[in-house]
Amino acid sequence: MRTWAHLLSRRCRMSFLRAIAISATIAIPTLGAADPVKMSTSAICHCPGGAYYARTKNFHPFPSIQACLEAGGRHPKKGQGACELASSAPALSQPTANAVIVSAGNGSYDRDLFGGWADDDGDCQNTRHELLAELSTGPIRYSGDGCRVERGRWNDPYSGRIHLDAAALDVDHLVPLAYAWGHGANAWAEEKRRRFANDPVNLFAVEASANRQKGASGPLEWLPEDAGFHCQYLLRFTRVSESYGLTFPPGEADAIYGLVREKCEN
């Protein structure tokens, strides 16, 4: 079995990094840096000194506001600590080794082993509804108790179509949970599986029909309808896979990397 770190030769790694830079997609966060930019569970990028920075306890650290925004994050509301974009391009750095390398495919997959949608800040809105609120590009209508998003305006990245009804959308795991299980998640601790299932970097709001068509497929079996999104989809897939230490048979890893080159270097 191979991890993404073992997959690429030095020459291939350089080509891969150039593809990421050219397509202006997601930078890999440097974990554990001093005073990082914090992406909250609702995908808001909080900078040091911001109104909610110290209060944000559950977060993914990023080395810069640019890296956080390119990973799918957003600025806080005006006056709550938004920070300036750096003028230089975001640095690309390797993630820390935060995963145990195991043989994939052991045990039986069960969705419950990843837990449900979390509500880490206790505001009654779980990960699904916080994500829908953050991704909406129009006014949001909540349920009477304020816990669920019912209406908004969403651009489905898989199809490019606009949706106004939250009930028509699924929150899709880019790297499916069952797929992750077969590539090493079967050996993870419960906390890591829960974190993976609620990680906004691994989530998109998409048409329910597309999510169900995709199922547990990886990128070799399924890609989004919108071909213009293929490169970003693949780079995000490889980033999430590497960040969590998923493992791949050499042939599968080589095929995925070949698809990245095909879609991102043209």
Secondary structure, 3 states (H helix, E strand, C coil): CECHHHHCCHHHHHHHHHHHHHHCCCCCCCCCCCCCEEEECCCEEECCCCCCCCCCCCEEEECCHHHHHHCCCECCCCCCCCCCCCCCCCCCCCCCCCCCCCCCCCCCCCHHHHCCCCCCCCCCCCHHHHHHHHHCCCCCEECCCCCCEEEEEEECCCCCCEEEEHHHEEEEECCCHHHHHCCCHHHCCHHHHHHHHCCHHHEEEEEHHHHHHHCCCCCCCCCCCCHHHHHHHHHHHHHHHHHCCCCECHHHHHHHHHHHHHHHCC
